[in-house]
């Protein structure tokens, strides 16, 4: 493990150069933030409030420490923050309704020797998992779209705000396929052992689609995918709005 970590650091510094140090520093801060989130939740702090604060820190570090263009960073941050709020509003009632939180029947054997009185709200914990899981793809998609649009505006300053908005959808549609595929592959990678277990135990189709662990993974994937999809119009709107204001200011002058 240490060998792989060392190889990762060396490769990052070779490819990114001196900027690799800032990337490593940002990764270290985010790693500390995730560990702090786990510790605070385990110590009894409110799960949703703690997750919201830690998510804000992660977004600030992930965007502002990795994006040099301030305009791109500001748009990506506003978009990511809004998407996280939307995800919270969708996930909180959905998790309580689906009852997919906590452990599944497949975990019974491993948990027999342990007390289940964890003192943590498992529905809230499931919400926290989905929010943290979505931060990376949302911020990455927003940065990609906003940076692409800013480059287009820089090279074609004569574009109208409507054309900027249309270009945002064009850029976003190209990114959506890769991001949704990434989420899909992550889903299958994390559920491979579960699928093998279901196959060996001859689960019926109704048992499979109602399995708690599988439903939790599907909810995570679908909600994250919805967040990525919503990133396209919201980021495009923010860039469009900025272009509209710039156009209005130039006319007034």
Long-range contacts (C-beta under 8 A, 24 or more apart in sequence): 22-65, 22-66, 23-65, 23-66, 25-65, 26-61, 26-62, 26-65, 26-66, 29-57, 29-61, 29-65, 30-58, 30-61, 30-62, 33-57, 33-58, 33-61, 34-58, 34-132, 37-128, 37-132, 41-120, 41-125, 41-128, 42-120, 44-119, 46-124, 47-120, 47-121, 47-124, 47-125, 47-127, 47-128, 48-88, 48-92, 48-124, 48-127, 48-128, 50-128, 51-127, 51-128, 51-131, 51-132, 52-84, 52-88, 52-131, 54-132, 55-84, 55-131, 55-132, 55-135, 56-81, 58-132, 58-135, 59-84, 59-135, 59-139, 62-135, 62-136, 62-139, 63-139, 63-143, 66-143, 67-143, 67-147, 69-147, 69-150, 71-146, 71-150, 71-242, 72-143, 72-146, 72-147, 72-150, 73-143, 75-142, 75-146, 75-235, 75-238, 75-239, 75-242, 76-139, 76-142, 76-143, 76-146, 76-147, 76-235, 78-238, 79-138, 79-142, 79-146, 79-231, 79-234, 79-235, 79-238, 80-135, 80-138, 80-139, 80-142, 80-231, 82-234, 83-134, 83-138, 83-142, 83-227, 83-230, 83-231, 83-234, 84-131, 84-134, 84-135, 84-138, 84-227, 86-227, 86-230, 87-130, 87-131, 87-134, 87-223, 87-226, 87-227, 88-127, 88-131, 90-223, 90-226, 91-126, 91-127, 91-130, 91-131, 91-219, 91-223, 92-127, 94-219, 94-223, 95-123, 95-126, 95-127, 95-130, 95-219, 96-123, 98-215, 98-219, 99-212, 100-126, 100-212, 100-215, 100-216, 100-219, 101-125, 101-126, 101-216, 102-126, 102-212, 103-212, 104-211, 104-212, 104-213, 105-212, 106-194, 106-197, 106-213, 107-213, 126-216, 129-220, 130-219, 130-220, 130-223, 130-224, 133-220, 133-224, 134-223, 134-224, 134-227, 137-179, 137-182, 137-183, 137-224, 137-227, 137-228, 138-224, 138-227, 138-228, 138-231, 140-179, 141-172, 141-175, 141-176, 141-179, 141-228, 141-231, 141-232, 141-235, 142-231, 142-235, 144-171, 144-175, 145-171, 145-172, 145-175, 145-231, 145-232, 145-235, 145-236, 145-239, 146-235, 146-238, 146-239, 149-235, 149-236, 149-239, 150-239, 153-239, 153-243, 159-243, 160-247, 161-240, 161-241, 161-243, 161-244, 161-247, 162-240, 164-236, 164-239, 164-240, 164-243, 165-236, 165-237, 165-239, 165-240, 168-232, 168-233, 168-235, 168-236, 168-237, 168-239, 168-240, 169-232, 169-233, 169-236, 172-231, 172-232, 172-233, 172-235, 172-236, 173-232, 175-232, 176-228, 176-229, 176-232, 179-225, 179-228, 180-225, 180-228, 183-221, 183-224, 183-225, 183-228, 184-221, 186-221, 187-217, 187-218, 187-220, 187-221, 190-217, 191-217
